[in-house]
Amino acid sequence: MFQTEIDRLRRFHRLVTREAGALDQSFLGRGRPLGAARVLNAIGREICEVGEIRAYLGLDSGLMSRLLRGLEDEGLIETVAAPDDARRRVCRLTAAGRAEFEAYEQISNSRAQALLDRHPDRAALLAAMDLISAALGQNSLVFVAVDPRSEPARACLDRYFAELARRLRTGFEVHLSRDPEAQDMLAPKGVFLLALSDGVPLGCAGLKGHHDDPSAPWGEVKRVWVDPAARGLGLASRLMDELTRHARGLGMGLLRLDTNTALPEALALYRRLGWSEIDRFNDDPYPDAFFEKHL
């Protein structure tokens, strides 16, 4: 039977629904349906404010209230006023709730491992899952400022540097480039951003602050990278917009960046966003194209 694109997508949805146990009244055999288990998981992962949980899971307020009451009746959670604002409610796991959260984690990890072990090409399977996850999560991305020396930031940067080494004719060694000091990409000088999808970094971008003239600080955009699974979804543009917003907040009236013509998609992005090509402004050995934008 001929399968249209819609048929293939709906087949995927049906299989995932079955694999995830979405229709089971006892998700993973723990005695409650998937919805309650997902709320418990969110709280266990420290998504604790009621409004935040509801937004994260895409639940309406009525269903959210029923799920919370059910978990409270089981003695798995407590709901209290937030310490800094009595109008907000936050949830926390009880000892029984923590034990139940850990049981779900162990079963879920075992099932995931079994699925990976059954597939002959684990890397291809995970790459396909990453591609789908990026597509499904593109409207729920969050952008957070982090220390560029942190583990998730380094994970992104290591992949970025490895890609440059593959794509540049000269190769790439970070110690030979004008790699900014971490302090130059931390407030109040600059910022380093991660784009997170359900806690997983899908991209990064840095803003190095130049404050030689306190009356006219300017910023240098560095290390803009997007996970291959998320390319084509507009994430690079959103990262640039976020950097621009932070630059304005830091009083910067001018931004500059450098890139390499071996990265045509980067050149196209900056031109599309209204950046102007300028003469070389640094002595970094790797870039051969230079841009600036007045804010």
Buried (B, 14 or more C-beta within 10 A) or exposed (E): EEEEEEEEEEEEEEEEEEEBBEEBEEBBEBEBBBBBBBBBBBBBEEBBBBEBBBEBBEBEEEEBEEBBEBBBEBEBBBBEEEEEEEEEBBBBBBEEBBEBBEEBEEBBEEBEEEEEEEEEEEEEBEEEEBBEBBEEBBEEBEBEBBBBEEEBBEBBBEBBBEBBEEEBEEEBEBEEBBBBEBEBBBEEBBBBBBBBBEEBBBBBBBBBBBBEEEEEBBBBBBBBBBBBBBBEBEBBEBBBEBBBEBBEEBBBEBBBBBBBEBBEEBBEBBEEBEBEEEEEBEEBEBBEBBBBBEE
